[in-house]
């Protein structure tokens, strides 16, 4: 023994020497190069870590800036609305200034026209006075001096006889003059009040139109606010729904991933299994009647039956189920042409499986028909019955022995670990190799494939949810828009209230003017009535004077050849009265 160890040690030393002689210093150089590369790698890792830190710091700063921008967005929206309102007010003020300037220019033109008219009237009055003086010079002194002396003497006599009537006529003349002036002032005041009333009415019409426009604007803003609130609520509800769906999908995905980790997800299929799956997929693409492998078309109701069912199915697990025998022949031809290998086909139209023996279902409470522990579609029932027959799945070998030996039932009994008691009485031991247990893993592979498909589907749904959430309007944007609309609504409401206050002021002013007009009209009527009354009194007094003057001036009028004193005064004083009337017209025009 010691000699053998000595020989082995010598052999090891010789091998080491041979290795060193062959490689020389390459091992040492490789070690040094490795150390240098490790140092360079560590340096690059440090540089990468610094870069990551810088990137993270910049990202945090960007997020802070974005948060500040989002925080100030509503204020900016409100300020933008105020700027728009101020610009609109400034434009309106400019328009008002322009209209006021136009009015001022027009008023200046009116003043200039009036000044020209005044100059023209003054010139006309001057010409009239000159003409009046010239006409008086041409007419001479008028009546003779004796006639005027006699007229004055008779007038004194008349005045002495009707002093009271003369006094009454003079008083009424003064009263008529005062009442005419008062009537003119009251009429002018009434006309001015009516002009003011018309101006107030025109302003009211303008402000009513502005009020209607402002009310329409406020109504539009309120509708936009309601729509914005509905959009915000809808976006919030949709976002909450998507969040709930996302949480549910994440929970399901977590469960699927957990099941994958527990279902031998690391299991790798053999090359033959992959080739067989690829062949079945090709056949399904080419031919319509190919259902698939029998192992994929059925699966045990519980995992504990996997080995037993795989033992019962045996070679039929990889058999391909087709609808007709002609389809199976076409598939075989296709496989030969493609050199895809070999396969067993189960045509459903030619299979004649025996029906299950119902008495076997009551053989033992721990024994079940293989077809009863399988899940499959009714379309492939014939293939499943053909592959399983009346085989029983027993929980233990003792149960299988009891069924076959003591009950003497004509059926194959298979235990959960793969032991078989054939109908002939031959017993095949448990699965010592990877035979049936490897086939049983087919269902595990199918389950894993299904879990992977579920994982992919859930991941795709989560991506879809994320895209939908990105498509939704952000709550901050909706809030900003709503804040801007609220500011706009407040400004519009303030403008509408200002118009309302102006209308109230105009209504108060209109009522005040109407009250003054109501007060002024009786004064006009009263002044007019008093003026007419004064004229009547004067006429009555004048009539009495002329009655008394008739006998006094009878010889005077007869000598002059005029019918009455009144006719003489009309001949004597017409020029004077006409001149006075003309002067009154000039004063009225001025």
C-alpha positions in Angstrom: 0.0 0.0 0.0 2.8 2.4 0.9 4.6 1.5 -2.2 1.5 2.4 -4.3 1.3 5.7 -2.6 5.0 6.4 -3.3 4.6 5.5 -6.9 1.5 7.8 -7.2 3.3 10.7 -5.6 6.3 10.3 -8.0 3.9 10.2 -10.9 2.2 13.4 -9.7 5.5 15.2 -9.4 6.5 14.0 -12.9 3.3 15.3 -14.3 3.8 18.7 -12.6 7.3 18.9 -14.0 6.0 18.1 -17.5 3.3 20.8 -17.2 5.8 23.4 -16.1 8.3 22.4 -18.9 5.5 22.6 -21.5 3.9 26.0 -20.4 7.0 27.6 -19.0 6.2 30.9 -17.3 2.8 31.3 -19.1 0.9 30.4 -15.9 2.7 33.2 -14.0 2.2 35.6 -16.8 -1.5 34.7 -17.0 -1.8 35.3 -13.2 -0.2 38.7 -13.5 -2.4 39.6 -16.5 -5.4 38.5 -14.6 -4.4 40.7 -11.6 -3.9 43.7 -14.0 -7.3 43.1 -15.6 -8.9 42.7 -12.2 -7.4 46.1 -11.1 -8.6 47.7 -14.4 -12.1 46.2 -13.9 -12.3 47.6 -10.4 -11.2 51.0 -11.6 -13.9 50.9 -14.4 -16.5 49.8 -11.8 -15.6 52.8 -9.6 -15.9 55.1 -12.6 -19.2 53.6 -13.5 -20.4 54.0 -9.9 -19.5 57.7 -10.0 -21.3 58.1 -13.3 -24.4 56.4 -11.9 -24.3 58.7 -8.8 -24.0 61.8 -11.1 -26.8 60.5 -13.3 -29.0 59.8 -10.2 -28.2 63.3 -8.8 -29.2 65.0 -12.1 -32.4 62.9 -12.3 -33.3 64.0 -8.8 -32.7 67.6 -9.7 -34.8 67.2 -12.8 -37.6 65.7 -10.8 -37.4 68.6 -8.3 -37.6 71.2 -11.2 -40.5 69.3 -12.7 -42.3 69.3 -9.3 -41.7 73.1 -8.9 -43.0 73.7 -12.4 -46.1 71.6 -11.8 -46.7 73.4 -8.5 -46.5 76.8 -10.1 -48.5 75.8 -13.2 -52.0 76.8 -11.7 -50.5 80.2 -10.6 -49.1 80.7 -14.1 -52.5 79.8 -15.6 -54.2 82.3 -13.4 -51.7 85.0 -14.2 -52.1 84.3 -17.9 -55.9 84.7 -17.6 -55.3 88.0 -15.8 -52.9 89.2 -18.5 -55.5 88.3 -21.1 -58.2 90.2 -19.2 -55.9 93.2 -18.7 -55.0 93.2 -22.4 -58.7 93.1 -23.3 -59.4 95.9 -20.9 -56.5 98.0 -22.2 -57.8 97.4 -25.8 -61.3 98.5 -24.7 -59.9 101.6 -23.0 -58.0 102.4 -26.1 -61.2 102.1 -28.1 -63.0 104.3 -25.6 -60.2 106.9 -25.8 -60.4 106.8 -29.6 -64.2 107.2 -29.5 -63.9 110.0 -27.0 -61.3 111.7 -29.2 -63.7 111.4 -32.1 -66.5 112.9 -30.1 -64.2 115.7 -29.0 -63.3 116.4 -32.6 -66.9 116.4 -33.5 -67.8 118.7 -30.7 -65.1 121.1 -31.7 -66.5 121.1 -35.2 -70.0 121.8 -33.8 -68.5 124.7 -31.7 -66.8 126.1 -34.7 -70.1 125.9 -36.7 -71.9 127.6 -33.8 -69.2 130.3 -33.6 -69.6 130.9 -37.3 -73.4 131.0 -36.9 -73.0 133.5 -34.0 -70.8 135.7 -36.1 -73.3 135.6 -38.9 -76.2 136.5 -36.6 -74.3 139.4 -35.1 -73.5 140.6 -38.5 -77.2 140.3 -39.6 -78.3 142.2 -36.5 -75.8 145.0 -37.2 -77.1 145.2 -40.8 -80.7 145.3 -39.5 -79.9 148.2 -37.1 -78.3 150.1 -39.9 -81.2 149.5 -42.2 -83.7 150.5 -39.5 -81.9 153.8 -38.9 -81.8 154.4 -42.7 -85.5 153.7 -43.1 -86.3 156.0 -40.3 -84.3 158.8 -41.9 -86.1 158.2 -45.2 -89.6 158.3 -43.6 -88.8 161.5 -41.7 -90.4 162.3 -38.4 -93.6 160.4 -39.2 -96.9 162.1 -38.0 -96.8 165.9 -37.6 -95.9 167.5 -34.3 -99.4 169.0 -33.8 -100.9 165.6 -34.3 -98.5 164.0 -31.8 -99.2 166.8 -29.3 -102.9 166.3 -29.6 -102.4 162.5 -29.4 -100.4 162.9 -26.2 -103.0 165.3 -24.7 -105.8 162.9 -25.5 -103.7 160.0 -24.2 -103.2 161.9 -20.9 -107.0 162.4 -20.7 -107.6 158.8 -21.4 -105.0 157.7 -18.8 -106.7 159.9 -16.2 -110.1 158.4 -16.9 -108.9 154.7 -16.9 -106.0 154.7 -14.5 -106.9 151.3 -13.1 -107.2 149.6 -16.6 -103.9 151.2 -17.7 -102.2 150.0 -14.6 -103.7 146.6 -15.1 -102.5 146.5 -18.7 -98.9 147.6 -17.7 -98.8 145.0 -14.9 -100.0 142.3 -17.2 -97.4 143.3 -19.8 -94.7 142.9 -17.3 -96.3 139.6 -16.0 -96.5 138.3 -19.6 -92.9 139.1 -20.1 -91.9 137.3 -16.9 -94.1 134.3 -17.6 -92.8 134.0 -21.1 -89.3 133.9 -19.8 -90.3 131.4 -17.1 -92.1 129.2 -19.6 -89.1 129.3 -21.9 -86.8 128.2 -19.0 -89.1 125.4 -17.9 -89.5 124.2 -21.5 -85.7 124.3 -22.0 -85.3 122.3 -18.7 -87.9 119.8 -19.8 -86.2 119.4 -23.2 -82.8 118.9 -21.4 -84.3 116.3 -19.1 -85.8 114.4 -22.1 -82.4 114.5 -23.8 -80.7 113.2 -20.7 -83.4 110.4 -20.5 -82.7 109.5 -24.2 -78.9 109.4 -23.4 -79.5 107.1 -20.4 -81.7 104.9 -22.4 -79.0 104.6 -25.2 -76.4 103.8 -22.5 -78.7 101.2 -21.0 -79.1 99.5 -24.4 -75.4 99.4 -24.9 -74.8 97.9 -21.4 -77.6 95.4 -21.8 -75.9 94.1 -24.9 -72.6 94.0 -23.0 -74.4 92.2 -20.2 -75.8 89.6 -22.6 -72.4 89.0 -24.1 -70.8 88.7 -20.6 -73.6 86.3 -19.5 -73.0 84.2 -22.6 -69.2 84.2 -21.8 -69.8 83.2 -18.2 -72.2 80.4 -19.3 -69.6 79.1 -21.7 -66.9 79.2 -19.0 -69.2 77.4 -16.6 -69.9 74.7 -19.2 -66.2 74.4 -19.8 -65.6 74.1 -16.0 -68.3 71.4 -15.7 -66.7 69.5 -18.6 -63.3 69.9 -17.0 -64.6 68.6 -13.7 -66.2 65.7 -15.5 -63.0 65.0 -17.4 -61.1 65.2 -14.1 -63.5 62.8 -12.4 -63.5 60.4 -15.4 -59.7 60.5 -15.6 -59.5 59.9 -11.9 -62.0 57.0 -12.0 -60.3 55.5 -15.0 -56.9 55.9 -13.4 -58.2 54.2 -10.2 -59.7 51.4 -12.3 -56.4 50.9 -14.1 -54.6 50.9 -10.8 -56.9 48.2 -9.4 -56.5 46.1 -12.6 -52.7 46.6 -12.4 -52.7 45.5 -8.8 -54.8 42.4 -9.7 -52.5 41.6 -12.6 -49.4 42.0 -10.5 -50.9 39.7 -7.9 -51.7 37.1 -10.6 -48.3 37.5 -12.1 -46.6 37.1 -8.7 -48.6 33.9 -8.2 -47.7 32.6 -11.7 -44.0 33.4 -11.1 -44.2 31.6 -7.8 -45.9 28.6 -9.4 -43.2 28.6 -12.1 -40.5 28.5 -9.4 -42.2 25.6 -7.7 -43.0 23.7 -10.9 -39.5 22.8 -11.9 -39.1 25.8 -14.2 -35.5 24.9 -14.6 -36.4 21.6 -16.3 -35.0 21.3 -19.8 -36.8 19.3 -22.5 -34.8 16.7 -24.4 -33.8 17.0 -28.0 -36.3 14.3 -28.9 -39.1 16.0 -27.1 -38.4 19.3 -28.8 -38.2 17.6 -32.2 -41.5 15.9 -31.5 -43.2 19.1 -30.5 -41.8 20.9 -33.6 -43.1 18.0 -35.8 -46.6 18.2 -34.3 -46.7 22.0 -34.7 -45.7 21.6 -38.4 -48.4 19.0 -38.9 -51.0 21.2 -37.3 -50.0 24.1 -39.6 -50.3 21.9 -42.7 -53.3 19.7 -41.9 -56.5 20.8 -40.3 -57.5 17.5 -38.7 -54.4 17.1 -36.4 -55.5 17.5 -32.7 -52.0 17.0 -31.1 -50.1 14.6 -28.9 -52.2 12.6 -26.5 -50.1 13.7 -23.6 -51.0 17.3 -24.4 -54.7 16.5 -25.0 -55.3 15.0 -21.5 -53.8 15.5 -18.1 -54.3 13.9 -14.6 -56.7 15.6 -12.2 -54.0 15.6 -9.6 -50.2 15.6 -9.7 -50.0 12.3 -7.6 -51.5 10.4 -10.6 -48.8 11.6 -13.1 -46.6 8.5 -12.9 -49.4 6.1 -12.8 -51.2 7.6 -15.7 -47.9 7.8 -17.7 -47.4 4.1 -17.0 -50.9 3.3 -18.2 -50.6 5.3 -21.4 -47.1 4.0 -22.1 -46.1 4.4 -25.7 -49.4 6.1 -26.5 -48.3 9.3 -24.7 -46.4 10.5 -27.7 -49.1 9.2 -30.2 -50.6 11.9 -32.4 -54.4 12.1 -32.4 -56.0 12.9 -35.8 -59.6 13.0 -36.9 -59.5 10.5 -39.8 -57.3 7.7 -41.1 -56.7 9.6 -44.4 -55.3 12.4 -42.4 -52.9 10.0 -40.6 -51.7 8.6 -43.9 -51.1 12.1 -45.3 -49.2 13.0 -42.1 -47.0 9.9 -42.5 -46.3 10.8 -46.1 -45.4 14.3 -45.0 -43.1 13.0 -42.3 -41.3 10.8 -44.7 -40.9 13.6 -47.2 -39.5 15.9 -44.6 -37.4 13.1 -42.9 -38.8 14.3 -39.6 -38.6 10.9 -37.9 -41.3 8.5 -36.8 -44.6 8.9 -35.1 -47.7 6.8 -34.0 -51.1 8.1 -35.1 -54.5 7.5 -33.5 -57.3 8.2 -36.1 -60.5 8.8 -34.3 -62.7 7.4 -37.0 -61.2 3.9 -37.0 -60.6 3.4 -33.2 -63.1 1.1 -31.6 -62.3 1.2 -27.9 -64.1 -0.9 -25.3 -66.4 1.0 -23.0 -65.3 1.3 -19.4 -66.5 -1.5 -17.0 -68.6 0.3 -14.4 -68.1 -2.5 -11.9 -64.4 -1.7 -11.8 -65.2 1.7 -10.3 -66.4 0.0 -7.1 -63.5 -2.5 -6.9 -61.8 -0.6 -4.0 -62.1 2.8 -2.6 -58.4 3.4 -3.3 -58.6 2.2 -6.9 -59.9 4.2 -9.8 -60.3 3.8 -13.5 -57.5 5.6 -15.3 -60.0 7.4 -17.5 -61.7 8.8 -14.3 -58.5 10.6 -13.2 -57.9 12.2 -16.5 -59.1 15.5 -17.9 -59.7 15.6 -21.6 -62.1 16.9 -24.3 -64.9 14.8 -25.4 -63.7 15.0 -29.0 -60.6 12.9 -28.1 -62.5 10.5 -25.8 -62.0 7.5 -28.2 -58.2 8.0 -28.2 -58.1 8.2 -24.4 -60.3 5.1 -24.0 -58.2 3.2 -26.5 -54.9 4.1 -24.7 -56.3 3.5 -21.1 -58.7 0.6 -21.5 -60.0 -0.7 -18.2 -56.7 0.0 -16.3 -57.0 0.8 -12.7 -54.9 3.4 -10.8 -54.3 2.1 -7.2 -52.8 4.1 -4.3 -50.6 1.2 -3.1 -49.3 -2.1 -4.3 -51.4 -3.9 -1.7 -54.5 -2.4 -3.2 -53.4 -3.6 -6.6 -52.8 -7.1 -5.3 -56.2 -7.1 -3.6 -57.9 -6.1 -6.9 -56.0 -8.6 -9.1 -55.5 -11.6 -6.8 -58.2 -11.6 -4.3 -61.0 -10.0 -6.4 -59.6 -11.6 -9.5 -60.8 -8.7 -11.7 -59.8 -8.8 -15.3 -57.9 -5.5 -15.4 -54.4 -4.1 -15.3 -53.6 -2.4 -12.0 -51.0 0.3 -11.8 -49.8 1.9 -8.6 -49.0 5.6 -8.0 -45.2 4.8 -8.2 -45.5 3.0 -11.5 -45.7 -0.7 -10.4 -47.9 -2.8 -12.7 -49.8 -6.0 -12.2 -50.7 -7.2 -15.6 -53.9 -9.1 -16.5 -51.8 -12.2 -16.8 -50.6 -11.9 -13.2 -47.1 -10.7 -14.2 -45.8 -7.9 -11.9 -43.5 -5.2 -13.1 -41.5 -3.4 -10.5 -41.5 0.4 -9.7 -39.7 2.9 -11.9 -36.1 2.3 -11.4 -34.9 4.4 -14.3 -36.2 7.6 -15.8 -38.7 5.8 -18.0 -42.2 6.5 -17.0 -41.3 9.2 -14.5 -39.7 11.1 -17.4 -42.9 10.7 -19.4 -44.9 11.9 -16.4 -42.9 15.0 -16.5 -44.6 15.8 -19.8 -47.6 17.2 -17.9 -45.3 19.2 -15.7 -43.7 20.6 -18.8 -47.2 21.4 -20.2 -48.1 23.1 -16.9 -44.9 25.0 -17.1 -45.6 26.1 -20.7 -49.1 27.2 -19.6 -47.6 29.1 -16.7 -45.1 30.8 -19.1 -47.9 31.7 -21.5 -49.9 33.1 -18.5 -46.8 35.0 -17.5 -46.3 36.5 -20.9 -50.0 37.3 -21.2 -50.1 39.0 -17.9 -46.9 41.0 -18.7 -48.5 42.1 -22.0 -51.7 43.1 -20.2 -49.6 45.1 -17.7 -47.8 46.9 -20.6 -51.2 47.7 -22.1 -52.4 49.1 -18.8 -49.2 51.2 -18.6 -49.8 52.6 -22.1 -53.5 53.4 -21.3 -52.4 55.2 -18.1 -49.9 57.2 -20.1 -52.6 58.1 -22.6 -54.9 59.4 -19.9 -54.7 63.1 -19.2 -52.5 63.7 -16.1 -54.4 64.8 -13.1 -52.0 67.8 -12.7 -52.8 69.0 -16.2 -56.5 68.7 -15.6 -56.2 70.6 -12.3 -54.2 73.3 -14.0 -56.8 73.7 -16.7 -59.6 73.8 -14.1 -57.7 76.4 -12.1 -57.3 78.5 -15.3 -61.0 78.2 -16.0 -61.9 79.2 -12.4 -59.7 82.3 -12.7 -61.3 83.1 -16.1 -64.8 82.6 -14.5 -64.0 84.9 -11.6 -62.8 87.6 -14.0 -65.8 87.2 -16.2 -68.1 87.3 -13.2 -66.5 90.5 -11.9 -66.9 92.1 -15.3 -70.6 91.0 -15.4 -71.1 92.3 -11.9 -69.6 95.7 -12.9 -71.9 95.9 -15.8 -74.8 95.0 -13.5 -73.8 97.8 -11.1 -73.6 100.3 -14.0 -77.1 99.2 -15.2 -78.4 99.7 -11.7 -76.8 103.2 -11.6 -78.3 104.0 -14.9 -81.7 102.7 -13.8 -81.5 104.9 -10.7 -80.5 107.9 -12.8 -83.3 107.2 -15.2 -85.8 107.0 -12.4 -84.5 110.3 -11.0 -84.7 112.0 -14.4 -88.3 110.6 -14.9 -89.2 111.9 -11.5 -87.8 115.4 -12.5 -89.7 115.2 -15.8 -92.8 114.3 -13.9 -92.2 117.3 -11.6 -91.4 119.6 -14.5 -94.4 118.9 -16.7 -97.0 120.4 -14.2 -94.7 123.5 -13.9 -94.8 123.8 -17.7 -98.5 123.4 -17.8 -99.0 125.9 -14.9 -96.7 128.5 -16.5 -98.5 128.1 -19.8 -101.9 128.5 -18.1 -100.7 131.5 -16.2 -99.3 133.1 -19.4 -102.6 132.5 -21.2 -104.5 133.9 -18.2 -102.3 137.0 -18.1 -102.8 137.6 -21.8 -106.6 137.3 -21.4 -106.6 139.8 -18.5 -104.5 142.2 -20.6 -106.8 141.8 -23.6 -109.8 142.5 -21.4 -108.1 145.6 -19.9 -107.1 146.8 -23.3 -110.6 146.3 -24.6 -112.0 148.4 -21.8 -109.4 151.1 -22.5 -110.3 151.2 -26.2 -114.0 151.5 -25.3 -113.3 154.5 -23.1 -111.0 155.9 -25.7 -113.6 155.8 -28.5 -115.5 159.0 -27.6 -112.3 160.8 -26.5 -110.4 160.1 -29.8 -113.6 160.3 -32.0 -112.9 163.8 -33.5 -109.2 163.1 -33.6 -109.7 159.9 -35.6 -112.3 161.6 -37.8 -110.0 164.5 -38.6 -107.2 162.1 -39.5 -109.5 159.8 -41.4 -108.9 156.7 -39.4 -111.6 154.5 -37.8 -110.3 154.2 -34.3 -107.4 154.8 -31.9 -106.3 151.2 -32.3 -105.9 151.8 -36.0 -103.8 154.9 -35.4 -101.5 153.1 -33.0 -101.1 150.3 -35.5 -100.1 152.9 -38.1 -97.8 154.7 -35.7 -96.1 151.9 -33.9 -95.7 149.0 -36.5 -92.2 149.8 -37.3 -91.2 149.9 -33.6 -93.0 146.7 -32.8 -91.5 145.0 -35.9 -88.1 146.2 -34.9 -88.5 144.8 -31.4 -89.8 141.5 -32.8 -86.8 141.3 -35.1 -84.4 142.0 -32.2 -86.1 139.3 -30.2 -85.5 136.8 -33.0 -81.8 137.7 -33.1 -81.6 137.3 -29.3 -83.4 133.9 -29.6 -81.0 132.7 -32.2 -78.0 133.7 -30.1 
